[in-house]
Amino acid sequence: MADTENHDTDDGVLDRILASGEARAFSVFGRAQALHGDATDSNSDGEQLEREERRALRRVGGLSTELDDVTEVEYRQLRLENVVLIGVYPQGSVDEAENSLRELSALAETAGAVVLDGLLQRRPHPDPSTYLGRGKAEELRDIVRTLNADTVIADTELAPSQRRALEDVVKVKVIDRTAVILDIFSQHAQSREGKAQVELAQLEYLLPRLRGWGESMSRQAGGQVGGAGAGMGSRGPGETKIELDRRRIHTRMARLRKQIKAFAPAREAKRANRSRFAVPSVAIVGYTNAGKSSLLNRVTQAGVLVENALFATLDSTTRRTRTEDGREFTFSDTVGFVRNLPHQLVEAFRSTLEEVSYADLVVHVVDAAHPDPASQITTVHDVIGDVGARDIPEIIVFNKADLIDDDQRLLLRGLAPNAVFASARTGDGIAELLKEIERMLPHPPVDVALLVPYDRGDIISMLHRRGEVTNIDYRDDGTYVEASVSEEIAAQVTEFAVST
């Protein structure tokens, strides 16, 4: 998939997709009617109608990408993939399924696809063979053919056998949610470490899904196939093409793991340096596209890429800033989370996410305008638990507060009574957030009283930067300072210590 540009300005594609919309039911060629509609035929048997339509495919409204000008695609010399989204949901969870499919639509567009339609089927469990069931898979084939789609994306992680079976029925490429997320990560990773982590996750995903077509993947090297004149000692069963690919993938994965491990000392050295100088750290976490990078830019003027797209940030960014009382601390932006985050990515990005586990405070950014913020909060807390950061103090920030009304604020306050409402775009609430950060940051553990000669202004400057100055008095013989500092700094200034 290729990168897309923003096609709309005020009413962007992503906003339209994530906005809640009416879902209208349908089946191929107009034979099915609304599954949950209020209007019913008074002459029909309702129970039989329910049985017929129980598992009918259901269209989710608002999932069709609209290009302003098709010449844009021609100009860029790109052919965007035309995709149809599919999902399965049990009875009673249609709203959650529609929100999930809208999120998948946003992911697909971020990866560079044009979403033609979104279809849901109600059934207790996905079909173990073709995910939708054989009959509905054939209906999906007709829909794909009618819409001229070239890819089907399932809103879950498909088993290799399910993907192959569904692909054989619909006759176009079938991928799943995990593949889309991996594709986005591969497009956006910038650092050497980020690229290596993405490639490792992709290979872990690909390995069990290698598929042979015809004889090309089963042909064996060695014997006469090894080439004319191969000679004695080269004949034998050899390796099939698919076995060779598996071995090459295993070799590459081992090399990548070694490469990622080699990056660890540099990260640990930076972290140890911050710890040595007692600089508290704050990690920004949150759902993807919640506005974490915008918040970091607003607070620190970091200049981090901000884009209305999912997973615009993949590499951790750390910046220094100060509290009102002059204490330094670091702000770290991290990769956004998403529901059903592939476990390969949790493992591969553990080095990025471990910034969270070493933080003194977590700022959890939530999109206040999202239709289901509660599930976003749950998803982020699950991932925080996976990286061992569940016990770190947390501030919940409802970002994009300028887009909600008072009733929505009341509902969000019920989810997190002590949360801060802010807008990284307008700056509202940022001062309140900084005060809350200042209140919750750990205070230096050692209290000192010093009389510093006037020619040692560097000591006073260091106390302001790396400690918490509580009292200062300019005397005839020097500057008297009372401050709270770390043990390391207290050891450096013992020669200036006086009794209080």
Protein Blocks (a to p, Z undefined) as FASTA:
>chain_A
ZZdddfbfklgfklmmmpccddddddehhlaccfkbmbdcfkbcfklmmmmmmmgccdde
hiaccdfblklmmmnopacddddddddddehilmmmmmmmmmmmmmmmmnopacfbdcdd
ddfbdcfklonopklmmmmmmmmmmnopabdcdfbdddfklmmmmmmmnopacddfklmm
mmmmmmmpmbfmlmmmmmmmmmmmmmmmgccehjllmpcgehjlnoghkbghiacjbjaf
klmmmmmmmmmmmmmmmmmmmmmmmmmmmmmmmmmnopacdddeddehilmmmmmmmmno
nopacdddehkbfbdcddddddfkopacdddddddddehiafklmmmmmmmmmmmmmpcb
dcddddfkbcblmlmmmmmmmmmmmnopmmgccddddehklmpcfklmmmmmmmmmmbcc
ddfknopoklmmmmmmmmmpccdfbdcdddddfklmmlmmmmmmmmccfbdcddfkbccd
dddddfklmmmmmmmgccZZ
